[in-house]
Every structure is written in structure tokens, then in C-alpha cells.
Amino acid sequence: MITEDVIRACVKQDKNAQRTIYETFYPLMLAILRRYIKDDEEALDVLNQGYMKIFKKIDQYHFENSFEGWCKRIIINTALDHLRSSKRYRDVFSFDAIMPAHKVYNDGINNLSIEELMGVIGEISPVSKAVFNLFVIDGFSHKEIADKLNISVGTSKWHLSSARKQIQSRLKEVYPEISMMYG
């Protein structure tokens, strides 16, 4: 657990305190990044960028909310900044069409392990995966997602719908019994 003393030591650039924070949150922050970035080296690079931001801005943390939550926000925002700035993702973010919503039957995935489901989510297109993670896992609204990704609310909704369709399609391929049970 990270104490107030460790955080205050980080504000003073104490390397041991920084190491404590890094090592404490490393597995969690890397897991968060892997939801957005599939490539391990790229995820580690973004993780290190995120930690640099954490240590640079740590004096802005005011002990009012969870320190872990504060760090998660910085890591997620660093991942989104990376996705926005990456040339291979840039064109996809500009797509501004709205597709009709598509119903997904979630009961069938109750028998899947978290690892299996996260593997399927990891295979969907990068921008749709980012929107899906932000909306479903991290609890952001479409307005917040639109602001963070510099897209319209409609585009955010389209990417969520697209992500759900891609996940459903992949689940039907990998687990045909789900397809037979839920159409």
C-alpha cells in the first residue's frame, strides 16, 4: 500500500519512493495498457511514459481521492494520447458515421474465463477496442470518450457498437456453442 509519506517523498524526487510506486502499481497499470495496446513493447513504452507523467505531476495529487485511481487516469490518458498520435490509428479516429445499435447477448459469455474474453477483446480494431474499454470497463460516458479521443459522441457510439459486433462475431467463431444458444 502506498502511504502519504511515500507520495510526499516522490514529490521531493526520492528515487526509492518512486521505485516503490512503480513496483506496486506495475502489474495493474500494464494490465490496463494491454487493454488498449496489443504489442508488449509498445505497451511498456507507453507505461514508462505514463510513469514519467505520474512522477512529473505528483505534486498535483491532493490526497482527496484514491492515489491508485489518480495514477490509473494518467495511464489511461497516456494510452489515449499514444493512440491519437500514432499514424496507424489516426485515420480511424476521423471516421464519423453512426451505425444502428446491435444487440449482444451477454449470457453466453458467462462460461468464459476472463483471459479468454480479454483475448477476444484484444483482437478487435484498436480504436473500437479503446472506446469499448473506456465505456464498458473504465466507466466513461460517450461524451467523456468523445472529448478524450477528439471524436464526436456519435462516433464513440459507433465504435462501441462496432466493438460489440466484432466481439460477438469472434465469440461465434471461437465458441460455436454460444452461437447455437443465442443466435
N, C-alpha and C positions, 0 to 999 in steps of 0.2 A: 504494500500500500504506500502511496506517495503522500508524505506528510507536508504540512505547511513549511516546515524547516527546509525540506528538500527543494521545494519550489522557490523559497527565498534565496537559497544557496545558488540556484540556477540563475536567478536574476543577477547575481554577482559573478556570473560566468564560471562557477565552480564546476570543473570537469567531472569530478566524481558524482556530483549531483546530477549532471546531465547524463552520465552513463547510467545511473540508477533509473532515471525516467525512460531512457532509450530502451534499456533491457526489460523494464517492467511492462511497457506497452508494445514492444516489438511484435510479438505474435498477433495481438489483436489488430494493430494498425496494418500489418502486412495482409492479414485476412480481409480487412476492409478493402484495401487496394486491389487485391486479387479479384474482388467482385467487379471492379471497373477495368482492370488491365490484366490481360491474359498472360502476356510474356513476363517471365520471372525477373529477368534482368531489368526490364523497363519498370516493373513494379518496385524493385529495390531502389532504382534510381529516383523514382517519384517519392518513395518512402523517405529517402535521405533528404530530398528537397523539402518534404513536409516537416521533418525534424528540424531542419535549419530554420524554417519559419517559426516553429514552436519555440525554439530557443531564442530567436531574434525578438519574438513578440511576447515572451513570457512575462515581461513586466506589465503587460496589459491584462493579465489574468487577475481578477479581483476577489477570488475566494468565495464568490457568491453562489456559483453553480459548480457542478462536478468538474474537476480538473480533467478527468478522463473524457468526458463529453466535449469539453473545450478542445482538447487535443484531436478528438475524432473529427470535429468540424473543420479544423485546419487541414487534416489529412484528406478528407473528402474534397474540400475546396482545391487543394493542391492537385488531386487526381483530375478534377474537372478542368482546372487551368491547363493541365497537361493535355487532356483530350481536345480541348478547344484549340490549343496551339499546334497540335500535331497535324501535319499536312494530310495524312491519310484519313483523318476524321473530319477535317474542315468542311468538305463538300457535303457530307451527310448532314451536318448541323443546319445547313441552309434549306433543307427540304421543308416546305411549309404547307403540305397538303393535309387535309383531315380525312381519315378513313372512318367508316362506320365502326362502332364498337363491336367486339366479338366476344361472345360468352365463352368462358373457360370453366370446365367442371373440375373443381379443385379436389373433390373427394377421392379421386383416383390416385392422387399423389401421396395420400396418407401412408401408403405402404413403402414409399421410397425412403432411403436414408438421406440425411442432409447432404452428404457428399455426392450422392447420385444426382440430387436435384441441383446442387450448386454446379456440378459438371455440365448439366444440360443448360443452365442459365449462362454458364461461361462460353457456350458455343454460339449464342445469338450475336447479332451485329453489335458493334461497340457502342454506338450512340443509344440504340434501343436498350441495351444492357444497362447503360448508365442511368437512363430515365427509369427503367424498371427498379434498379437498386435504390435510387433516390426515393421513389414513390412507395414501393412495397416494403423494402427492408429498412430504409432510414427515415421514413415517415414524412418526407417533404410534400408540400402541396404542389399542384401543377404550376401555380403562379411562382412559387419559390424556385422550382426547377427551371421554369422559363427564364427567370431573372439570372440564375446561376449559369445557364448554358447560352444565354443570349439568343433564345428562340421564342416563338410565340407559345401561348398556352395551348393552342390547337396543335401545334407541332409536338409539344410534350405529350398530349393525349394520344396523338397518332403513334408516337414511339412506344408508349405504354401498350397500346393495342397491338402494335407490331410485335413487341416483345412477347406478349401473351400468345399470339398466334404462332410465333417461332417456337416457343417453349412447348405449346400443345402439339405442334407438328412433330417436333423432335421426340417428345414423350410417346407419341403414337408409333414412331419408327422403332424406338428402343424397347418400348413396353407395349406390344400389341394387345395385351390383355386389357389395358386401360382403354384402348380404342374400342374394343368389343363391349366393354362395360358402359362406356359413356359416350359412344358415338363419335 
